[in-house]
Amino acid sequence: MNIDKRTLIYLGIILATLAVAFVITPMQVKNIIVLNKKVTDLRGKIAKTQDDIGTRPKIAADTEKVKAAVVELQSKIISMQNVSTLQAYISQTAKENNLEIIETGSAPPTVYKKIGTTSFVQIPISVTAKGNFHNLGNFIAKIEGGEYCLEVKRLNITYSKPQLGITLTIVAIARG
């Protein structure tokens, strides 16, 4: 078989085209897909980093708010030496909210939590009073949101005309 130069050149061009079409191009397409995936991953990381950078001032502001809240809560925790001021505070708050205190008393403190060398105790304070629902609601809101760390744990209401009979237990947190 005698192949002339021209046919040989055409066969070479065809083989080169087939090699490009079936070998080189798929490898390049695979490389482009891999690079495109890497670019997408990097864009995601850049976006996350930009979000993190954008939240740093917010985190700093939130940290300051938390510190202020901690300081405020610490100021609401009394020491064991000031328990009598709690009863005076409760009586004064009841008076301001038109509740008639009949009797108050406190039970012995119980350990609430120990953090490092500081112990915190719960002091249950029982209160018996007379009043109406509206005044009772205002009283509880002021007690739980007031100057001291207080929480109403138990509430018993009996209906008697013209006022309600109210018995509640308020728990105070104090440094032991």
URZISUL-V220902 format. One record per backbone hydrogen bond with DSSP energy under -1.0 kcal/mol. NH is the residue of the N-H (numbers start at 0). CO is the residue of the C=O. E is the energy in kcal/mol with one decimal. If there is no record, write none. Layout:
BEGIN
nh=NH co=CO e=E
nh=NH co=CO e=E
END
This chain:
BEGIN
nh=7 co=3 e=-2.0
nh=8 co=4 e=-2.1
nh=9 co=5 e=-2.2
nh=10 co=6 e=-2.7
nh=11 co=7 e=-2.3
nh=12 co=8 e=-2.5
nh=13 co=9 e=-2.5
nh=14 co=10 e=-2.8
nh=15 co=11 e=-2.5
nh=16 co=12 e=-2.6
nh=17 co=13 e=-2.6
nh=18 co=14 e=-2.5
nh=19 co=15 e=-2.4
nh=20 co=16 e=-2.8
nh=21 co=17 e=-2.8
nh=22 co=18 e=-2.2
nh=23 co=18 e=-2.0
nh=24 co=19 e=-2.8
nh=26 co=22 e=-1.4
nh=27 co=23 e=-2.4
nh=28 co=24 e=-2.9
nh=29 co=25 e=-2.6
nh=30 co=26 e=-2.4
nh=31 co=27 e=-2.6
nh=32 co=28 e=-2.4
nh=33 co=29 e=-2.4
nh=34 co=30 e=-2.7
nh=35 co=31 e=-2.6
nh=36 co=32 e=-2.2
nh=37 co=33 e=-2.2
nh=38 co=34 e=-2.6
nh=39 co=35 e=-2.3
nh=40 co=36 e=-2.5
nh=41 co=37 e=-2.7
nh=42 co=38 e=-2.5
nh=43 co=39 e=-2.2
nh=44 co=40 e=-2.3
nh=45 co=41 e=-2.6
nh=46 co=42 e=-2.6
nh=47 co=43 e=-2.4
nh=48 co=44 e=-2.5
nh=49 co=45 e=-2.6
nh=50 co=46 e=-2.3
nh=51 co=47 e=-2.7
nh=52 co=48 e=-2.7
nh=53 co=49 e=-2.2
nh=54 co=50 e=-1.5
nh=58 co=54 e=-3.0
nh=59 co=55 e=-2.6
nh=60 co=56 e=-2.5
nh=61 co=57 e=-3.0
nh=62 co=58 e=-2.6
nh=63 co=59 e=-2.0
nh=64 co=60 e=-2.1
nh=65 co=61 e=-2.6
nh=66 co=62 e=-2.6
nh=67 co=63 e=-2.4
nh=68 co=64 e=-2.4
nh=69 co=65 e=-2.5
nh=70 co=66 e=-2.3
nh=71 co=67 e=-2.4
nh=72 co=68 e=-2.6
nh=73 co=69 e=-2.8
nh=74 co=70 e=-1.8
nh=79 co=174 e=-1.3
nh=81 co=78 e=-1.9
nh=82 co=79 e=-1.1
nh=86 co=82 e=-1.3
nh=87 co=83 e=-1.8
nh=88 co=84 e=-2.6
nh=89 co=85 e=-3.0
nh=90 co=86 e=-2.4
nh=91 co=87 e=-2.5
nh=92 co=88 e=-2.6
nh=93 co=89 e=-2.4
nh=94 co=90 e=-2.3
nh=95 co=91 e=-2.4
nh=96 co=92 e=-1.1
nh=97 co=94 e=-1.6
nh=98 co=93 e=-2.9
nh=99 co=129 e=-2.9
nh=101 co=127 e=-3.3
nh=102 co=127 e=-1.8
nh=104 co=125 e=-1.9
nh=106 co=123 e=-2.4
nh=109 co=121 e=-2.2
nh=111 co=119 e=-3.0
nh=112 co=119 e=-1.7
nh=114 co=117 e=-2.9
nh=117 co=114 e=-2.2
nh=119 co=112 e=-3.2
nh=120 co=173 e=-3.0
nh=121 co=109 e=-3.2
nh=122 co=171 e=-2.8
nh=124 co=169 e=-3.2
nh=125 co=104 e=-2.9
nh=126 co=167 e=-2.8
nh=127 co=102 e=-3.0
nh=128 co=165 e=-3.0
nh=129 co=99 e=-1.9
nh=130 co=163 e=-1.4
nh=135 co=131 e=-2.5
nh=136 co=132 e=-2.8
nh=137 co=133 e=-2.1
nh=138 co=134 e=-2.5
nh=139 co=135 e=-2.7
nh=140 co=136 e=-2.3
nh=141 co=137 e=-2.3
nh=142 co=138 e=-2.6
nh=143 co=139 e=-2.7
nh=144 co=140 e=-1.4
nh=148 co=75 e=-2.3
nh=149 co=147 e=-1.5
nh=150 co=170 e=-1.8
nh=152 co=168 e=-2.9
nh=153 co=168 e=-1.4
nh=155 co=166 e=-3.1
nh=157 co=164 e=-3.1
nh=163 co=130 e=-3.3
nh=164 co=157 e=-3.7
nh=165 co=128 e=-3.0
nh=166 co=155 e=-2.8
nh=167 co=126 e=-2.6
nh=168 co=153 e=-2.4
nh=169 co=124 e=-3.1
nh=170 co=150 e=-3.3
nh=171 co=122 e=-2.2
nh=172 co=148 e=-1.8
nh=173 co=120 e=-2.4
nh=174 co=77 e=-2.9
nh=175 co=118 e=-3.3
END
